[in-house]
Amino acid sequence: MASETAEQFVKIINEPLKSKNPLVIEGFPGIGLVGNITCQHIIEELGMKYMGSIDSKYFPPLAVLFNGMVYMPVRIYEAPEKEIVVIISDIPIHPTASYDISKILIDWMQKINARNIVSIAGIATTTGERRVFGGATSAELLEKIKDKTEIFQVGTISGISGSIMTECYLRGLPAISLLGETPGPNPDPRAAVQVITVLNKIFDLSIDTEKLLGQADQIEHELSKLAEQVKTTENSTQPRKEFPMYG
């Protein structure tokens, strides 16, 4: 029986790209949705064009809808005048699938002659800060980002972002990981703002973040209201304990 290959499980379908040597940025769901929010904002700010999608039997059986239109859950966008390609996902990638999917993704990035690969994710801390931690696949790249990020001294990058960085290292490809610091699992546009600010510095970009910062204030306000509503509901519905067993 012939063995099954990763190519049989993962397909990348895209129109021919105009970029000759693009910067490739990817963001998959994770802590604070930092990768998704960052990539979505870049796509909107640069008016990037939808160029294709990634499909796999590893993905959950679903369709993504925007204003009634069906979209693929993992999509590819391009801004050829900026030589930037963005890969954005609306679905988490199962850990058992990350190895095969990352290999196919890096194969494709090599075919389009990516000059640099940026993997964006979140990192949960309790500091209350919004720092950006960085890592790289080479000493040269580490030198480039050391004054613009908090170098990730010891730790791990989990999920598809970690698999992509490992695969880039094994192939000797220039890649950096940017981890936006966030206090928890809730969507965190403020962390994404800091990641974009660092991206602007590293690659001499000029992606505006004012709109995203405004959304951050709105989202934080809505989450605060929701938390207060939940707290009020819990207090009003909690039964009175006449004889508590503990405490």
C-alpha positions as protocol buffer text, in pm:
chain_id: "A"
residue {
  index: 1
  type: MET
  ca { x: 0 y: 0 z: 0 }
}
residue {
  index: 2
  type: ALA
  ca { x: 138 y: 342 z: -99 }
}
residue {
  index: 3
  type: SER
  ca { x: 206 y: 569 z: 195 }
}
residue {
  index: 4
  type: GLU
  ca { x: 2 y: 890 z: 220 }
}
residue {
  index: 5
  type: THR
  ca { x: 190 y: 1220 z: 195 }
}
residue {
  index: 6
  type: ALA
  ca { x: 121 y: 1558 z: 352 }
}
residue {
  index: 7
  type: GLU
  ca { x: 35 y: 1695 z: 6 }
}
residue {
  index: 8
  type: GLN
  ca { x: -267 y: 1463 z: -4 }
}
residue {
  index: 9
  type: PHE
  ca { x: -404 y: 1623 z: 312 }
}
residue {
  index: 10
  type: VAL
  ca { x: -315 y: 1990 z: 259 }
}
residue {
  index: 11
  type: LYS
  ca { x: -380 y: 2195 z: -55 }
}
residue {
  index: 12
  type: ILE
  ca { x: -278 y: 2553 z: -128 }
}
residue {
  index: 13
  type: ILE
  ca { x: -477 y: 2706 z: -411 }
}
residue {
  index: 14
  type: ASN
  ca { x: -390 y: 3059 z: -515 }
}
residue {
  index: 15
  type: GLU
  ca { x: -376 y: 3295 z: -809 }
}
residue {
  index: 16
  type: PRO
  ca { x: -25 y: 3378 z: -933 }
}
residue {
  index: 17
  type: LEU
  ca { x: 133 y: 3634 z: -702 }
}
residue {
  index: 18
  type: LYS
  ca { x: 286 y: 3954 z: -836 }
}
residue {
  index: 19
  type: SER
  ca { x: 533 y: 3988 z: -548 }
}
residue {
  index: 20
  type: LYS
  ca { x: 878 y: 3863 z: -642 }
}
residue {
  index: 21
  type: ASN
  ca { x: 1037 y: 3845 z: -298 }
}
residue {
  index: 22
  type: PRO
  ca { x: 764 y: 3903 z: -40 }
}
residue {
  index: 23
  type: LEU
  ca { x: 755 y: 3944 z: 334 }
}
residue {
  index: 24
  type: VAL
  ca { x: 517 y: 3670 z: 451 }
}
residue {
  index: 25
  type: ILE
  ca { x: 319 y: 3727 z: 771 }
}
residue {
  index: 26
  type: GLU
  ca { x: 102 y: 3455 z: 925 }
}
residue {
  index: 27
  type: GLY
  ca { x: -150 y: 3462 z: 1209 }
}
residue {
  index: 28
  type: PHE
  ca { x: -347 y: 3167 z: 1343 }
}
residue {
  index: 29
  type: PRO
  ca { x: -592 y: 3164 z: 1636 }
}
residue {
  index: 30
  type: GLY
  ca { x: -431 y: 3149 z: 1979 }
}
residue {
  index: 31
  type: ILE
  ca { x: -406 y: 3338 z: 2308 }
}
residue {
  index: 32
  type: GLY
  ca { x: -583 y: 3674 z: 2277 }
}
residue {
  index: 33
  type: LEU
  ca { x: -632 y: 3613 z: 1903 }
}
residue {
  index: 34
  type: VAL
  ca { x: -325 y: 3835 z: 1862 }
}
residue {
  index: 35
  type: GLY
  ca { x: -220 y: 3676 z: 1532 }
}
residue {
  index: 36
  type: ASN
  ca { x: -568 y: 3699 z: 1379 }
}
residue {
  index: 37
  type: ILE
  ca { x: -632 y: 4059 z: 1487 }
}
residue {
  index: 38
  type: THR
  ca { x: -289 y: 4174 z: 1371 }
}
residue {
  index: 39
  type: CYS
  ca { x: -320 y: 4011 z: 1029 }
}
residue {
  index: 40
  type: GLN
  ca { x: -679 y: 4126 z: 975 }
}
residue {
  index: 41
  type: HIS
  ca { x: -582 y: 4484 z: 1050 }
}
residue {
  index: 42
  type: ILE
  ca { x: -285 y: 4469 z: 812 }
}
residue {
  index: 43
  type: ILE
  ca { x: -512 y: 4330 z: 538 }
}
residue {
  index: 44
  type: GLU
  ca { x: -763 y: 4613 z: 588 }
}
residue {
  index: 45
  type: GLU
  ca { x: -510 y: 4894 z: 622 }
}
residue {
  index: 46
  type: LEU
  ca { x: -316 y: 4793 z: 310 }
}
residue {
  index: 47
  type: GLY
  ca { x: -628 y: 4707 z: 108 }
}
residue {
  index: 48
  type: MET
  ca { x: -481 y: 4364 z: 38 }
}
residue {
  index: 49
  type: LYS
  ca { x: -632 y: 4146 z: -232 }
}
residue {
  index: 50
  type: TYR
  ca { x: -763 y: 3796 z: -167 }
}
residue {
  index: 51
  type: MET
  ca { x: -538 y: 3562 z: -364 }
}
residue {
  index: 52
  type: GLY
  ca { x: -627 y: 3212 z: -250 }
}
residue {
  index: 53
  type: SER
  ca { x: -677 y: 2968 z: 31 }
}
residue {
  index: 54
  type: ILE
  ca { x: -545 y: 2668 z: 215 }
}
residue {
  index: 55
  type: ASP
  ca { x: -767 y: 2363 z: 251 }
}
residue {
  index: 56
  type: SER
  ca { x: -713 y: 2041 z: 441 }
}
residue {
  index: 57
  type: LYS
  ca { x: -896 y: 1735 z: 564 }
}
residue {
  index: 58
  type: TYR
  ca { x: -744 y: 1826 z: 900 }
}
residue {
  index: 59
  type: PHE
  ca { x: -969 y: 2135 z: 918 }
}
residue {
  index: 60
  type: PRO
  ca { x: -1307 y: 2117 z: 1094 }
}
residue {
  index: 61
  type: PRO
  ca { x: -1611 y: 2083 z: 863 }
}
residue {
  index: 62
  type: LEU
  ca { x: -1734 y: 2442 z: 851 }
}
residue {
  index: 63
  type: ALA
  ca { x: -1782 y: 2743 z: 627 }
}
residue {
  index: 64
  type: VAL
  ca { x: -1690 y: 3099 z: 727 }
}
residue {
  index: 65
  type: LEU
  ca { x: -1949 y: 3367 z: 650 }
}
residue {
  index: 66
  type: PHE
  ca { x: -1888 y: 3742 z: 613 }
}
residue {
  index: 67
  type: ASN
  ca { x: -2198 y: 3948 z: 536 }
}
residue {
  index: 68
  type: GLY
  ca { x: -2366 y: 3638 z: 396 }
}
residue {
  index: 69
  type: MET
  ca { x: -2076 y: 3542 z: 170 }
}
residue {
  index: 70
  type: VAL
  ca { x: -1889 y: 3215 z: 214 }
}
residue {
  index: 71
  type: TYR
  ca { x: -1512 y: 3237 z: 261 }
}
residue {
  index: 72
  type: MET
  ca { x: -1246 y: 2976 z: 317 }
}
residue {
  index: 73
  type: PRO
  ca { x: -1131 y: 2962 z: 680 }
}
residue {
  index: 74
  type: VAL
  ca { x: -759 y: 2992 z: 594 }
}
residue {
  index: 75
  type: ARG
  ca { x: -689 y: 3262 z: 337 }
}
residue {
  index: 76
  type: ILE
  ca { x: -401 y: 3425 z: 149 }
}
residue {
  index: 77
  type: TYR
  ca { x: -384 y: 3799 z: 74 }
}
residue {
  index: 78
  type: GLU
  ca { x: -132 y: 4010 z: -115 }
}
residue {
  index: 79
  type: ALA
  ca { x: -25 y: 4373 z: -140 }
}
residue {
  index: 80
  type: PRO
  ca { x: 213 y: 4351 z: -440 }
}
residue {
  index: 81
  type: GLU
  ca { x: 317 y: 4717 z: -426 }
}
residue {
  index: 82
  type: LYS
  ca { x: 441 y: 4655 z: -71 }
}
residue {
  index: 83
  type: GLU
  ca { x: 573 y: 4304 z: -145 }
}
residue {
  index: 84
  type: ILE
  ca { x: 369 y: 4165 z: 148 }
}
residue {
  index: 85
  type: VAL
  ca { x: 172 y: 3841 z: 168 }
}
residue {
  index: 86
  type: VAL
  ca { x: -51 y: 3760 z: 467 }
}
residue {
  index: 87
  type: ILE
  ca { x: -187 y: 3421 z: 568 }
}
residue {
  index: 88
  type: ILE
  ca { x: -478 y: 3446 z: 811 }
}
residue {
  index: 89
  type: SER
  ca { x: -684 y: 3171 z: 971 }
}
residue {
  index: 90
  type: ASP
  ca { x: -1023 y: 3179 z: 1141 }
}
residue {
  index: 91
  type: ILE
  ca { x: -983 y: 2826 z: 1274 }
}
residue {
  index: 92
  type: PRO
  ca { x: -736 y: 2677 z: 1521 }
}
residue {
  index: 93
  type: ILE
  ca { x: -504 y: 2408 z: 1386 }
}
residue {
  index: 94
  type: HIS
  ca { x: -504 y: 2085 z: 1582 }
}
residue {
  index: 95
  type: PRO
  ca { x: -159 y: 2005 z: 1727 }
}
residue {
  index: 96
  type: THR
  ca { x: -146 y: 1668 z: 1549 }
}
residue {
  index: 97
  type: ALA
  ca { x: -192 y: 1846 z: 1215 }
}
residue {
  index: 98
  type: SER
  ca { x: 56 y: 2128 z: 1275 }
}
residue {
  index: 99
  type: TYR
  ca { x: 360 y: 1931 z: 1154 }
}
residue {
  index: 100
  type: ASP
  ca { x: 218 y: 1841 z: 811 }
}
residue {
  index: 101
  type: ILE
  ca { x: 53 y: 2178 z: 755 }
}
residue {
  index: 102
  type: SER
  ca { x: 366 y: 2373 z: 848 }
}
residue {
  index: 103
  type: LYS
  ca { x: 576 y: 2166 z: 606 }
}
residue {
  index: 104
  type: ILE
  ca { x: 339 y: 2239 z: 315 }
}
residue {
  index: 105
  type: LEU
  ca { x: 321 y: 2606 z: 411 }
}
residue {
  index: 106
  type: ILE
  ca { x: 699 y: 2641 z: 416 }
}
residue {
  index: 107
  type: ASP
  ca { x: 727 y: 2453 z: 84 }
}
residue {
  index: 108
  type: TRP
  ca { x: 491 y: 2713 z: -64 }
}
residue {
  index: 109
  type: MET
  ca { x: 675 y: 3007 z: 96 }
}
residue {
  index: 110
  type: GLN
  ca { x: 998 y: 2884 z: -59 }
}
residue {
  index: 111
  type: LYS
  ca { x: 830 y: 2861 z: -401 }
}
residue {
  index: 112
  type: ILE
  ca { x: 718 y: 3224 z: -383 }
}
residue {
  index: 113
  type: ASN
  ca { x: 1071 y: 3328 z: -274 }
}
residue {
  index: 114
  type: ALA
  ca { x: 972 y: 3472 z: 65 }
}
residue {
  index: 115
  type: ARG
  ca { x: 1247 y: 3706 z: 183 }
}
residue {
  index: 116
  type: ASN
  ca { x: 1135 y: 3692 z: 545 }
}
residue {
  index: 117
  type: ILE
  ca { x: 871 y: 3497 z: 737 }
}
residue {
  index: 118
  type: VAL
  ca { x: 695 y: 3643 z: 1041 }
}
residue {
  index: 119
  type: SER
  ca { x: 493 y: 3423 z: 1274 }
}
residue {
  index: 120
  type: ILE
  ca { x: 259 y: 3616 z: 1504 }
}
residue {
  index: 121
  type: ALA
  ca { x: 96 y: 3479 z: 1818 }
}
residue {
  index: 122
  type: GLY
  ca { x: 8 y: 3575 z: 2173 }
}
residue {
  index: 123
  type: ILE
  ca { x: 169 y: 3499 z: 2508 }
}
residue {
  index: 124
  type: ALA
  ca { x: -27 y: 3513 z: 2833 }
}
residue {
  index: 125
  type: THR
  ca { x: 130 y: 3682 z: 3135 }
}
residue {
  index: 126
  type: THR
  ca { x: 10 y: 3844 z: 3457 }
}
residue {
  index: 127
  type: THR
  ca { x: 223 y: 4158 z: 3435 }
}
residue {
  index: 128
  type: GLY
  ca { x: -51 y: 4378 z: 3289 }
}
residue {
  index: 129
  type: GLU
  ca { x: 194 y: 4500 z: 3025 }
}
residue {
  index: 130
  type: ARG
  ca { x: 173 y: 4478 z: 2646 }
}
residue {
  index: 131
  type: ARG
  ca { x: 529 y: 4394 z: 2553 }
}
residue {
  index: 132
  type: VAL
  ca { x: 624 y: 4207 z: 2236 }
}
residue {
  index: 133
  type: PHE
  ca { x: 855 y: 3909 z: 2278 }
}
residue {
  index: 134
  type: GLY
  ca { x: 1073 y: 3806 z: 1987 }
}
residue {
  index: 135
  type: GLY
  ca { x: 1266 y: 3507 z: 1861 }
}
residue {
  index: 136
  type: ALA
  ca { x: 1451 y: 3432 z: 1537 }
}
residue {
  index: 137
  type: THR
  ca { x: 1600 y: 3150 z: 1334 }
}
residue {
  index: 138
  type: SER
  ca { x: 1941 y: 3315 z: 1298 }
}
residue {
  index: 139
  type: ALA
  ca { x: 2183 y: 3529 z: 1495 }
}
residue {
  index: 140
  type: GLU
  ca { x: 2164 y: 3795 z: 1223 }
}
residue {
  index: 141
  type: LEU
  ca { x: 1787 y: 3829 z: 1257 }
}
residue {
  index: 142
  type: LEU
  ca { x: 1808 y: 3821 z: 1635 }
}
residue {
  index: 143
  type: GLU
  ca { x: 2046 y: 4116 z: 1619 }
}
residue {
  index: 144
  type: LYS
  ca { x: 1794 y: 4298 z: 1399 }
}
residue {
  index: 145
  type: ILE
  ca { x: 1508 y: 4260 z: 1647 }
}
residue {
  index: 146
  type: LYS
  ca { x: 1686 y: 4274 z: 1983 }
}
residue {
  index: 147
  type: ASP
  ca { x: 1638 y: 4648 z: 2033 }
}
residue {
  index: 148
  type: LYS
  ca { x: 1274 y: 4638 z: 1920 }
}
residue {
  index: 149
  type: THR
  ca { x: 1142 y: 4341 z: 2119 }
}
residue {
  index: 150
  type: GLU
  ca { x: 1190 y: 4163 z: 2448 }
}
residue {
  index: 151
  type: ILE
  ca { x: 1403 y: 3868 z: 2342 }
}
residue {
  index: 152
  type: PHE
  ca { x: 1233 y: 3545 z: 2447 }
}
residue {
  index: 153
  type: GLN
  ca { x: 1512 y: 3398 z: 2659 }
}
residue {
  index: 154
  type: VAL
  ca { x: 1373 y: 3057 z: 2760 }
}
residue {
  index: 155
  type: GLY
  ca { x: 1042 y: 2898 z: 2670 }
}
residue {
  index: 156
  type: THR
  ca { x: 843 y: 2731 z: 2397 }
}
residue {
  index: 157
  type: ILE
  ca { x: 621 y: 2842 z: 2109 }
}
residue {
  index: 158
  type: SER
  ca { x: 330 y: 2603 z: 2084 }
}
residue {
  index: 159
  type: GLY
  ca { x: 96 y: 2507 z: 1803 }
}
residue {
  index: 160
  type: ILE
  ca { x: 126 y: 2583 z: 1434 }
}
residue {
  index: 161
  type: SER
  ca { x: 338 y: 2897 z: 1500 }
}
residue {
  index: 162
  type: GLY
  ca { x: 597 y: 2684 z: 1677 }
}
residue {
  index: 163
  type: SER
  ca { x: 593 y: 2425 z: 1398 }
}
residue {
  index: 164
  type: ILE
  ca { x: 646 y: 2695 z: 1136 }
}
residue {
  index: 165
  type: MET
  ca { x: 943 y: 2841 z: 1324 }
}
residue {
  index: 166
  type: THR
  ca { x: 1098 y: 2496 z: 1370 }
}
residue {
  index: 167
  type: GLU
  ca { x: 1057 y: 2413 z: 1001 }
}
residue {
  index: 168
  type: CYS
  ca { x: 1213 y: 2747 z: 902 }
}
residue {
  index: 169
  type: TYR
  ca { x: 1509 y: 2679 z: 1132 }
}
residue {
  index: 170
  type: LEU
  ca { x: 1561 y: 2331 z: 986 }
}
residue {
  index: 171
  type: ARG
  ca { x: 1566 y: 2472 z: 632 }
}
residue {
  index: 172
  type: GLY
  ca { x: 1780 y: 2773 z: 717 }
}
residue {
  index: 173
  type: LEU
  ca { x: 1505 y: 3021 z: 627 }
}
residue {
  index: 174
  type: PRO
  ca { x: 1494 y: 3374 z: 774 }
}
residue {
  index: 175
  type: ALA
  ca { x: 1201 y: 3384 z: 1017 }
}
residue {
  index: 176
  type: ILE
  ca { x: 1105 y: 3572 z: 1330 }
}
residue {
  index: 177
  type: SER
  ca { x: 838 y: 3507 z: 1590 }
}
residue {
  index: 178
  type: LEU
  ca { x: 655 y: 3800 z: 1748 }
}
residue {
  index: 179
  type: LEU
  ca { x: 453 y: 3717 z: 2059 }
}
residue {
  index: 180
  type: GLY
  ca { x: 217 y: 3986 z: 2182 }
}
residue {
  index: 181
  type: GLU
  ca { x: 183 y: 3994 z: 2560 }
}
residue {
  index: 182
  type: THR
  ca { x: -178 y: 3965 z: 2678 }
}
residue {
  index: 183
  type: PRO
  ca { x: -337 y: 3909 z: 3020 }
}
residue {
  index: 184
  type: GLY
  ca { x: -579 y: 3638 z: 2913 }
}
residue {
  index: 185
  type: PRO
  ca { x: -773 y: 3452 z: 2644 }
}
residue {
  index: 186
  type: ASN
  ca { x: -1005 y: 3740 z: 2547 }
}
residue {
  index: 187
  type: PRO
  ca { x: -950 y: 3910 z: 2208 }
}
residue {
  index: 188
  type: ASP
  ca { x: -678 y: 4169 z: 2265 }
}
residue {
  index: 189
  type: PRO
  ca { x: -648 y: 4441 z: 1997 }
}
residue {
  index: 190
  type: ARG
  ca { x: -415 y: 4638 z: 2224 }
}
residue {
  index: 191
  type: ALA
  ca { x: -159 y: 4355 z: 2208 }
}
residue {
  index: 192
  type: ALA
  ca { x: -200 y: 4349 z: 1829 }
}
residue {
  index: 193
  type: VAL
  ca { x: -130 y: 4725 z: 1817 }
}
residue {
  index: 194
  type: GLN
  ca { x: 203 y: 4667 z: 1988 }
}
residue {
  index: 195
  type: VAL
  ca { x: 292 y: 4384 z: 1748 }
}
residue {
  index: 196
  type: ILE
  ca { x: 218 y: 4606 z: 1446 }
}
residue {
  index: 197
  type: THR
  ca { x: 426 y: 4885 z: 1599 }
}
residue {
  index: 198
  type: VAL
  ca { x: 720 y: 4644 z: 1623 }
}
residue {
  index: 199
  type: LEU
  ca { x: 660 y: 4519 z: 1266 }
}
residue {
  index: 200
  type: ASN
  ca { x: 672 y: 4881 z: 1145 }
}
residue {
  index: 201
  type: LYS
  ca { x: 1009 y: 4931 z: 1313 }
}
residue {
  index: 202
  type: ILE
  ca { x: 1168 y: 4605 z: 1198 }
}
residue {
  index: 203
  type: PHE
  ca { x: 1060 y: 4621 z: 833 }
}
residue {
  index: 204
  type: ASP
  ca { x: 1027 y: 4998 z: 789 }
}
residue {
  index: 205
  type: LEU
  ca { x: 652 y: 4979 z: 731 }
}
residue {
  index: 206
  type: SER
  ca { x: 393 y: 5247 z: 801 }
}
residue {
  index: 207
  type: ILE
  ca { x: 81 y: 5054 z: 898 }
}
residue {
  index: 208
  type: ASP
  ca { x: -147 y: 5287 z: 1093 }
}
residue {
  index: 209
  type: THR
  ca { x: -288 y: 5156 z: 1422 }
}
residue {
  index: 210
  type: GLU
  ca { x: -525 y: 5437 z: 1525 }
}
residue {
  index: 211
  type: LYS
  ca { x: -837 y: 5252 z: 1410 }
}
residue {
  index: 212
  type: LEU
  ca { x: -729 y: 4935 z: 1588 }
}
residue {
  index: 213
  type: LEU
  ca { x: -652 y: 5131 z: 1906 }
}
residue {
  index: 214
  type: GLY
  ca { x: -1004 y: 5273 z: 1894 }
}
residue {
  index: 215
  type: GLN
  ca { x: -1142 y: 4922 z: 1859 }
}
residue {
  index: 216
  type: ALA
  ca { x: -934 y: 4817 z: 2159 }
}
residue {
  index: 217
  type: ASP
  ca { x: -1104 y: 5078 z: 2376 }
}
residue {
  index: 218
  type: GLN
  ca { x: -1445 y: 4969 z: 2250 }
}
residue {
  index: 219
  type: ILE
  ca { x: -1379 y: 4597 z: 2299 }
}
residue {
  index: 220
  type: GLU
  ca { x: -1242 y: 4651 z: 2649 }
}
residue {
  index: 221
  type: HIS
  ca { x: -1549 y: 4859 z: 2735 }
}
residue {
  index: 222
  type: GLU
  ca { x: -1786 y: 4592 z: 2601 }
}
residue {
  index: 223
  type: LEU
  ca { x: -1603 y: 4315 z: 2786 }
}
residue {
  index: 224
  type: SER
  ca { x: -1616 y: 4520 z: 3106 }
}
residue {
  index: 225
  type: LYS
  ca { x: -1991 y: 4569 z: 3066 }
}
residue {
  index: 226
  type: LEU
  ca { x: -2039 y: 4199 z: 2995 }
}
residue {
  index: 227
  type: ALA
  ca { x: -1839 y: 4100 z: 3302 }
}
residue {
  index: 228
  type: GLU
  ca { x: -2048 y: 4335 z: 3520 }
}
residue {
  index: 229
  type: GLN
  ca { x: -2371 y: 4193 z: 3377 }
}
residue {
  index: 230
  type: VAL
  ca { x: -2255 y: 3838 z: 3446 }
}
residue {
  index: 231
  type: LYS
  ca { x: -2152 y: 3934 z: 3801 }
}
residue {
  index: 232
  type: THR
  ca { x: -2490 y: 4101 z: 3865 }
}
residue {
  index: 233
  type: THR
  ca { x: -2677 y: 3801 z: 3728 }
}
residue {
  index: 234
  type: GLU
  ca { x: -2477 y: 3558 z: 3938 }
}
residue {
  index: 235
  type: ASN
  ca { x: -2534 y: 3762 z: 4255 }
}
residue {
  index: 236
  type: SER
  ca { x: -2909 y: 3792 z: 4198 }
}
residue {
  index: 237
  type: THR
  ca { x: -2960 y: 3424 z: 4120 }
}
residue {
  index: 238
  type: GLN
  ca { x: -2728 y: 3269 z: 4376 }
}
residue {
  index: 239
  type: PRO
  ca { x: -2931 y: 3079 z: 4641 }
}
residue {
  index: 240
  type: ARG
  ca { x: -2887 y: 3179 z: 5003 }
}
residue {
  index: 241
  type: LYS
  ca { x: -2682 y: 2929 z: 5201 }
}
residue {
  index: 242
  type: GLU
  ca { x: -2823 y: 2894 z: 5552 }
}
residue {
  index: 243
  type: PHE
  ca { x: -2583 y: 2621 z: 5658 }
}
residue {
  index: 244
  type: PRO
  ca { x: -2270 y: 2626 z: 5442 }
}
residue {
  index: 245
  type: MET
  ca { x: -2059 y: 2312 z: 5460 }
}
residue {
  index: 246
  type: TYR
  ca { x: -1732 y: 2500 z: 5420 }
}
residue {
  index: 247
  type: GLY
  ca { x: -1628 y: 2845 z: 5532 }
}
